[in-house]
Amino acid sequence: QVQLVESGGDMVQTGGSLRLSCAGSGINFSSYVMGWYRQVPGKQRELVAYITSSGRTNYADSVKGRVTISRDNTKNTVYLQMNGLKSEDTAVYYCNARLFAEYWGQGTQVTVSS
């Protein structure tokens, strides 16, 4: 059974930082492209960042320079370090694992207040 379990969501003030974590199980974690997406009510889920099995990363333009995605394959965990948070970063953040199949976590709420 595949599980992706996110943690680290919280309420922070504008300019603050958060680190999200996603622990995977039931998959060959190191082989998967791991990503973070976010969604606000009434809008489509959007890509925040992803990291490939070889460590190549890609970021949405809206978060470049403020966000870093990383992975620790020894812990089957992917991280999203977010700095300089803005109100528009408020969303539910989802972990995604993609290879031949695609899996999602349950989401973790990030709220940025001014």
C-alpha positions in Angstrom: 0.0 0.0 0.0 1.4 3.3 -1.1 1.4 6.2 1.4 2.6 9.7 1.2 2.3 11.6 4.5 2.8 15.3 4.6 3.7 17.3 7.6 4.9 20.8 8.6 1.9 22.9 7.5 1.2 25.8 9.8 0.0 29.4 10.1 2.9 31.9 9.8 3.2 35.6 9.3 4.2 37.2 6.0 7.9 36.9 5.5 8.1 33.8 7.6 9.5 30.3 6.8 8.2 26.8 6.8 9.6 23.4 6.0 7.2 20.8 4.7 8.0 17.1 4.7 6.6 14.2 2.9 7.4 10.6 3.9 6.7 7.9 1.4 6.2 4.2 1.8 5.2 1.3 -0.4 7.1 2.6 -3.4 10.7 2.5 -4.6 11.1 6.1 -3.4 14.4 6.9 -4.9 13.2 6.1 -8.4 10.2 8.5 -8.3 9.9 12.1 -9.4 8.7 13.8 -6.2 6.8 17.0 -6.3 4.9 19.5 -4.3 1.6 21.0 -5.6 -0.8 23.4 -4.0 -4.4 24.2 -4.3 -6.7 26.9 -3.1 -10.5 26.6 -3.1 -12.0 27.2 -6.5 -8.7 27.0 -8.3 -6.8 24.2 -10.0 -4.0 22.4 -8.3 -0.7 23.9 -9.4 2.8 22.7 -9.4 5.2 24.3 -6.9 8.3 22.3 -7.5 9.6 18.9 -8.3 12.8 16.9 -8.0 13.8 14.0 -10.2 15.5 10.8 -9.1 18.8 12.3 -10.2 18.2 15.5 -8.2 17.3 17.8 -10.9 14.8 20.4 -9.7 12.2 22.6 -11.3 10.2 25.5 -9.7 7.1 27.5 -10.5 8.0 31.1 -11.4 5.9 32.3 -8.5 8.2 30.6 -5.9 11.6 30.8 -7.6 14.2 32.1 -5.2 12.0 31.6 -2.2 11.5 27.8 -2.2 13.9 24.8 -2.2 12.9 21.2 -2.8 15.2 18.5 -1.6 15.0 14.8 -1.0 16.6 12.3 1.4 16.3 8.8 -0.2 17.7 7.2 2.9 14.6 8.5 4.8 12.2 8.2 1.9 11.4 11.8 2.4 11.0 14.9 0.3 11.2 18.4 1.7 10.0 21.8 0.7 11.7 24.7 2.4 9.7 27.9 2.0 11.1 31.3 2.9 9.8 34.8 2.4 6.2 33.5 2.6 3.5 35.7 1.1 -0.2 35.7 1.6 -0.6 34.2 -1.9 1.3 31.1 -0.8 -1.7 30.2 1.4 -3.0 26.9 0.2 -3.2 23.2 0.9 0.1 21.7 -0.2 0.1 18.2 -1.6 3.0 15.7 -2.1 3.1 13.9 -5.4 5.1 10.8 -6.5 5.2 10.0 -10.2 6.8 7.3 -12.2 4.7 4.7 -14.1 1.9 5.5 -11.6 1.0 8.6 -9.7 0.3 9.0 -6.0 -0.9 11.9 -3.8 -0.7 12.7 -0.2 -3.6 14.0 1.9 -2.4 17.5 2.0 -1.2 19.9 4.6 -2.5 23.5 5.2 -0.2 26.5 4.9 -1.7 29.8 5.9 0.2 33.0 5.6 -1.2 36.0 7.5 -0.3 39.6 7.3 
